[in-house]
Every structure is written in structure tokens, then in C-alpha cells.
Amino acid sequence: MKLPGVPPSPVPSPCIQVCIMDEATGWCEGCWRTLDEIAGWGSASEAIKIKVWEKIILRQYSGE
């Protein structure tokens, strides 16, 4: 499923230079990624990057 707001290829990084990890969720408060997602971004395929963006959007919509 393609969610609205997922960026086109090439997939840009969601980083906005606000690098604060939320201990409760395990997500960065700036980009909504986990440490594993952040660490793997540079070597991730475009397909994986899109999946990370989809997770980010779901996290934002879920309000968790």
C-alpha cells in the first residue's frame, strides 16, 4: 500500500537535524526513525527507504 506523503525516488532522508531520541518510543523526535533505521539509511535500498517513510507516516498518524 502506498501511503500519501511518501516521497518519490530518489528517496530523501527524513532527517531534519533534530536528533533527540524519545526513550518511551525509541524514535527520534525529529525524524521519527529508530536508531537502527537511522544507522542503516545510507546503505538501504530505495525500497527499504520507502518502507521506512511509510513507518514514519504511520507513527505520526498513530500518535503513539
C-alpha positions as CSV (number, residue, x, y, z in Angstrom):
1,M,0.0,0.0,0.0
2,K,1.4,3.4,-1.0
3,L,0.6,6.0,1.7
4,P,0.1,9.7,1.0
5,G,3.1,11.8,1.6
6,V,5.7,9.1,0.8
7,P,8.4,10.9,-1.2
8,P,9.3,9.9,-4.7
9,S,12.6,8.3,-5.8
10,P,15.4,9.1,-5.1
11,V,14.1,8.9,-1.6
12,P,15.4,11.8,0.6
13,S,16.4,11.4,4.2
14,P,13.7,12.3,6.7
15,C,16.4,13.9,8.9
16,I,15.7,17.5,10.0
17,Q,18.7,17.9,12.2
18,V,16.8,17.5,15.4
19,C,18.4,14.4,16.9
20,I,16.7,13.7,20.2
21,M,15.7,10.1,20.9
22,D,12.5,9.5,22.8
23,E,13.1,6.8,25.4
24,A,9.4,5.8,25.6
25,T,9.0,5.2,21.8
26,G,12.6,4.6,20.7
27,W,12.1,7.1,17.9
28,C,14.0,10.3,17.1
29,E,11.8,13.3,17.9
30,G,13.0,15.0,14.7
31,C,12.6,12.3,12.0
32,W,10.6,9.6,13.8
33,R,13.1,6.9,12.9
34,T,14.6,4.2,15.2
35,L,18.3,4.1,15.8
36,D,18.5,1.0,13.5
37,E,16.7,2.9,10.8
38,I,19.0,5.9,11.1
39,A,22.1,3.7,11.1
40,G,21.0,1.7,8.1
41,W,19.8,4.6,6.0
42,G,23.0,5.2,4.0
43,S,23.2,1.6,2.8
44,A,19.5,1.0,2.4
45,S,17.9,0.4,-1.0
46,E,15.3,2.7,-2.3
47,A,12.6,0.1,-1.5
48,I,13.7,-0.1,2.1
49,K,13.8,3.7,2.4
50,I,10.2,3.9,1.2
51,K,9.2,1.4,3.8
52,V,10.9,3.5,6.5
53,W,9.0,6.5,5.2
54,E,5.7,4.5,5.4
55,K,6.5,3.6,9.0
56,I,7.3,7.2,9.8
57,I,3.9,8.3,8.4
58,L,2.1,5.6,10.4
59,R,3.9,6.6,13.6
60,Q,2.9,10.2,13.1
61,Y,-0.8,9.3,12.4
62,S,-1.0,6.8,15.2
63,G,0.0,9.5,17.7
64,E,2.0,7.0,19.8
